[in-house]
Every structure is written in C-alpha cells, then in structure tokens.
Amino acid sequence: MNDVIEWLKINGNLKIIDAPLDVELEIPHVAYVEVKKDDSRPLLFTHPINKAKNITYDIPVLMNIFANKALTEKIFGKHPDTVAQGIDKLLKMKPPKGFMEKIKIIPELFALKNVFPKRLKGKGECQQIIIPKSDVDLDKLPILKTWEEDGGPFITMGQVYTQSLDGSMQNLGMYRLQQYDKNHLGMHWQIHKDASHFFDQYQKAGKKMPVTIGIGGDPLYIWCGQAPMPHGMFEMLLYGFVRGKNAQLVKSITNDIYIPKDVDIVIEGFVDPSKMHIEGPFGDHTGYYTLKEPYPIMEVETITMKTKPVFQATVVGKPPLEDKYMGWATERIFLPMLKPMAPDLIDYYMPENGVFHNLILGKMKTLYKGHAQQFMHAFWGVGQMSFVKHAIFVNQDAPELEDAQAITEYILNRLDPKKILITQGIIDALDHSANETLVGGKLGIDCTGDMVVENIETPLKDEVLLEKMQEIDGNILELKQYFMQTKNPICLISVHKTQSIQNIITKLKPLKEHIKVLVIVDKINNDINEPYMLLWRVVNNIDAQRDIVKEPFIAIDGTNKSQLDGFTREWPGDTFCTKDVLDNLQAKGLIDINDAFIKKFGLLPFNN
Ligand SMILES: Cc1cc2nc3c(=O)[nH]c(=O)nc-3n(C[C@H](O)[C@H](O)[C@H](O)COP(=O)(O)O)c2cc1C
C-alpha cells in the first residue's frame, strides 16, 4: 500500500490529511462527503485516533481508492471495456483450423498462463511481522465505525479468503467484518455467497472453518473480492486475467489458505460453525441500516503484517460512494459473461442510485414477441443478477442507457401496463422492503416496442392537481409532475402517512384523466425536487407485488412501510451523518459543504 500511496500521489491526486481524526465517525464522514463530490479524491489519514478508547494508531488509513472513473481505470491499467473485450474474445475462442490459425492463437494462449495464481514457498511481505495468538489485539488496527447506530467498528475492505471443506475450491469475497473485541470478528457473508456455501459444508461436517482476511495490497484484490464470479471460480483467476500476471500467493501461518504475498495486514482464524453471534446493525450500501441478525463468528489465531502497513477502508451508505466506481467496472467487465444466456443483449446499466440490485436497464436487439420477458426470467435466474428487483428492457434504437433524461423519456413513451410483469423471486439479503426476508416481488417492464398511442387525457398544472387531490385527502402535502412532454408523465406526491397508501390510491382513482403514473413518497426525509434521491428511495422501498397498482393508472407506493400496511418486519432507518461531527469537521476546514449539498444527498434528516 505504501507503493500504492506513492502511485496515488502521482496518478490519483491523493489528499493527505494529517490532522488527528477519530476512527469513530470523523474519518468515515470526511470520506463520505469527499466521494460525493464531482472531483472526488482518494484520502490518506495519517493520524487516526480513537477518542473513546484513548488510542493513537501507528497505522494510517487509506480511503476512496476508487474515487472516480478515471482513477478506477488507472487502477485496472486499462478501460474496463478493454478487459471485457478480452473476456469476450476468450469466450468466443474456437479451436484453430490449420497451421496459420494455430500460430495466431499462441500469444493469446501464452497470455492465459498468467491467469493462474502462483503458490510461492516461504513467507511473504505480509508476514514480516507475526503477532502470536496471545498478543492479538484488533484494537491496534484503526477499524472504523461509520455510522452512529452501527453495532460497533467494522472492517469494510476485508478480502475474505476461504476454501471448501475438501480444499478443492478457493474463494475471495468482500464481506464486512464486525469487530466484537480484541480477537473476534463477525462474518457477514450473506446466505447466497460462496463463503456461506463453504460454511455449510463445515457445519455439516462439524469441523472448524479456516478463514484468512487480507487488507490492502494491490487495490485490484478488493475489486476482485466483490466481483460476482460464478460459484467455484477463484477470483484470483480474474486478477491474473486483468493484470496480465499471476497473483503471487503465500500460505497463511496457521491454516492452509493462500493469500496474496503483498497485502498489508492479514488476520487468520477459525470459525466454529456451532456458534453464531448477533451482527449489526450496520449502515449499508442501500443507504439504510441492516438490522441485527445472527452470523458466524471468527476467533483470531494470528495477525501478520508488513513492517509499515496501511489500513484500507471504505464507507457505504447513500449513493454515490466508492462502490459506484467499483460497480461501474464490474458492470462493464461482466457484460460478455451475460451474453451466453442473453445473446441479443447489447448493453446494460445499473445506476448507482438504484444501489445496483434495485434497478437494471437493459438494451437489446428484440427479435420476437416475449423476448424481453425471456431476458427478465434469465436475469432473475442467474447468479447475483437474480437479486435485481426491477428490470427495464429497451430496444436497440433507445438512447444511451446512462443518459438519464433521454432514456427516461424513451421508457415513459413506451410504458404500457399490459407489458409490466410482476412476479416473485429471490432478493438480496439486504433488501428491507419485502414482507419476508430473501424472497420478494420482481418488476419487469418491457419497453422494447413502439411508442404507446394514448396521451394523458386532461393534463393539469401542479397546483391545480394538488388542490383536487387535497380535496380528496388532506394528507397529500406536495405534488410535482415530471416528464409532462411524454405519454406517461410522472406525478409525484408526498404524504403525511396515517393510513395505508392503497387507500389513498383508491380514493384518487376518480382523477384518472389527469394521471398516468403516480408515485407516492413520505413527506419526511424526501425532497420532491431531488429526482436522484427519489429514485433511490422508491426502488429501495417497494416490493412490486405489494406496492404497484396498474389500473386505472400506474401507482407506485414508495413510502416506508409499517403496521398501517400490514408490514410486520422492522423497517430500518436511513444512514444519516451525525450533525455535530459534520459541523466540527466543517469548522476545522476538513470538509466544505453547504445546505444544498446536505439536502441533495440526504446527509441529515429533514422534514420541511
Ligand atoms: C463495499 C462492498 C461491501 C460489501 N459487503 C458485503 C457483505 O458484507 N456481505 C456480503 O455477503 N456481500 C457483500 N458485498 C458483496 C460481495 O462482495 C459480492 O456479492 C461478491 O461477489 C461476493 O463474492 P462471492 O460470490 O465469492 O461470495 C459487498 C460489496 C461491496 C462493493
């Protein structure tokens, strides 16, 4: 990482913050604000402290390495599209015919030898210092507590290396790790993830599961850890493919797991599958807290490190954050891997304010009736793509998927209730909207066809329509119409919720000549003038089976759910910054934000 720091100074406009800052809230808040800026930079905190525990750390904290697209591309050493092209070529490789073709293929095959990780003998730089079990103390690491209501400090950029019970499969996954005390960590590998599958094997066999966690080293390791590789494929193969050189691995000191020799810090240990421990809450990348749940717990056997280690961390919360840029690279690189199951897929885009699994836009070459539906089912059935809650497909003539204005107009001009598919499937373990965990509503919208014919019958001005609505229900507080130029304008209303929104929708049905698409949000903590955060809120909060009505207009209930809706799970809160911490950082000149910025990104609660 010290090499990475030098590299970032030259290539990444690294900002070095020497002021002593607390690992609880202060450092995470600075990083959170920074990465939301248009010109966001990576940050090095050279003096992390912990005021509550009275600790001064001698390990600096490096954050926001993936601070923007340009830097992400530099970390890869090439544009992610170039990596994708390489994968595409590989997937399409055919056995050579004749001598000349054989010759041509040699360099490609030769390059492939770099893919396989190399297991080295002896120790790596990551094992220059070896701390025995008796001296293990996780408090010596500057582990961050990001949000006020987090259950404790969490390692947020841990590379979690595991292997199957028979040792035939290795895995690298990026999972958060809660620090409980000096030598115990919570393993938040969700039920659908590879390490959890391995854990099941150890549990059935009644054996302790070895785990080794790496922190730092080549930034590409952590990107590989979050990449949705198919089950059974070691992410270090992807590393070798992208870097064009083999990952160099060394054996952990206390178990048989191999880890990159150049990571900065290594935490080795065992998970006893007969024990679970409450993990969380944790303010997650959905922008909501994930609630307390039992997860496996690891007892640390040893910590090893370089002589001058650097602690790498990230902040998750409301978008946009560092995972936007990591996700962008993932999205580009995995396009060719989606094509075998959806050959006519031209492109796809997972906007970060849809927190990836809540919204996907797909562009396709439509060849037959039901083609888009075929894609929806394919996506909902494969790997981590199956977590996607809402999928919208457009035809090849559609504008760029990232052009929010143009693509929304295109979609609204083709939105037809008859082409809306609502079904059920598996959902991300972090989803809070469904009536039960892990299974919930899926929405697929087929906009691959022609423009719809019907316009809104009688459009009204915002204030006139609001008045009509308020005559029906006084809890409707604000109204703003978007995309009036399209066939399906969106009428957004905010409400003071005292009843099920389904009641309000039913009462508004007589206004059908003035409404095509009605979206309802709570007044509290939503600003009807901020479409970026509104999209984030609505796709997070809805379960399509419960919250969408198709007739006589499309209505979407994006409000928080409660017993008023017959919702019996706990509804989590938003991740909000701590006001005093923001004020203090602002006073010290460590951040520079104004009210508009705070409101735009929902940094603090509001109810105006
Ligand atoms: C910043 C960030 C944090 C993440 N935290 C977790 C987590 O705590 N638990 C989890 O299961 N997945 C988490 N993920 C997603 C996994 O890293 C991702 O699904 C990965 O593909 C899992 O690897 P696996 O399929 O080998 O298990 C996170 C991703 C990112 C970008």
PDBQT file of the ligand as one rigid body, heavy atoms in Angstrom, charges set to zero:
ROOT
HETATM    1  C1  LIG A 701     -18.402  -2.169  -0.494  1.00  0.00    +0.000 C 
HETATM    2  C2  LIG A 701     -18.997  -3.539  -0.562  1.00  0.00    +0.000 A 
HETATM    3  C3  LIG A 701     -19.345  -4.197   0.601  1.00  0.00    +0.000 A 
HETATM    4  C4  LIG A 701     -19.896  -5.489   0.560  1.00  0.00    +0.000 A 
HETATM    5  N1  LIG A 701     -20.234  -6.116   1.722  1.00  0.00    +0.000 NA
HETATM    6  C5  LIG A 701     -20.753  -7.369   1.678  1.00  0.00    +0.000 A 
HETATM    7  C6  LIG A 701     -21.075  -8.058   2.878  1.00  0.00    +0.000 A 
HETATM    8  O1  LIG A 701     -20.890  -7.573   3.981  1.00  0.00    +0.000 OA
HETATM    9  N2  LIG A 701     -21.597  -9.313   2.765  1.00  0.00    +0.000 N 
HETATM   10  C7  LIG A 701     -21.822  -9.911   1.561  1.00  0.00    +0.000 A 
HETATM   11  O2  LIG A 701     -22.281 -11.060   1.521  1.00  0.00    +0.000 OA
HETATM   12  N3  LIG A 701     -21.536  -9.257   0.402  1.00  0.00    +0.000 NA
HETATM   13  C8  LIG A 701     -21.003  -8.013   0.443  1.00  0.00    +0.000 A 
HETATM   14  N4  LIG A 701     -20.687  -7.370  -0.713  1.00  0.00    +0.000 N 
HETATM   15  C9  LIG A 701     -20.968  -8.015  -1.994  1.00  0.00    +0.000 C 
HETATM   16  C10 LIG A 701     -19.975  -9.131  -2.267  1.00  0.00    +0.000 C 
HETATM   17  O3  LIG A 701     -18.664  -8.645  -2.158  1.00  0.00    +0.000 OA
HETATM   18  C11 LIG A 701     -20.202  -9.686  -3.660  1.00  0.00    +0.000 C 
HETATM   19  O4  LIG A 701     -21.510 -10.186  -3.720  1.00  0.00    +0.000 OA
HETATM   20  C12 LIG A 701     -19.201 -10.756  -4.036  1.00  0.00    +0.000 C 
HETATM   21  O5  LIG A 701     -19.400 -11.141  -5.374  1.00  0.00    +0.000 OA
HETATM   22  C13 LIG A 701     -19.334 -11.965  -3.145  1.00  0.00    +0.000 C 
HETATM   23  O6  LIG A 701     -18.394 -12.927  -3.514  1.00  0.00    +0.000 OA
HETATM   24  P1  LIG A 701     -18.714 -14.478  -3.507  1.00  0.00    +0.000 P 
HETATM   25  O7  LIG A 701     -19.760 -14.707  -4.560  1.00  0.00    +0.000 OA
HETATM   26  O8  LIG A 701     -17.422 -15.099  -3.834  1.00  0.00    +0.000 OA
HETATM   27  O9  LIG A 701     -19.206 -14.819  -2.162  1.00  0.00    +0.000 OA
HETATM   28  C14 LIG A 701     -20.106  -6.107  -0.691  1.00  0.00    +0.000 A 
HETATM   29  C15 LIG A 701     -19.734  -5.444  -1.860  1.00  0.00    +0.000 A 
HETATM   30  C16 LIG A 701     -19.184  -4.175  -1.805  1.00  0.00    +0.000 A 
HETATM   31  C17 LIG A 701     -18.784  -3.476  -3.073  1.00  0.00    +0.000 C 
ENDROOT
TORSDOF 0
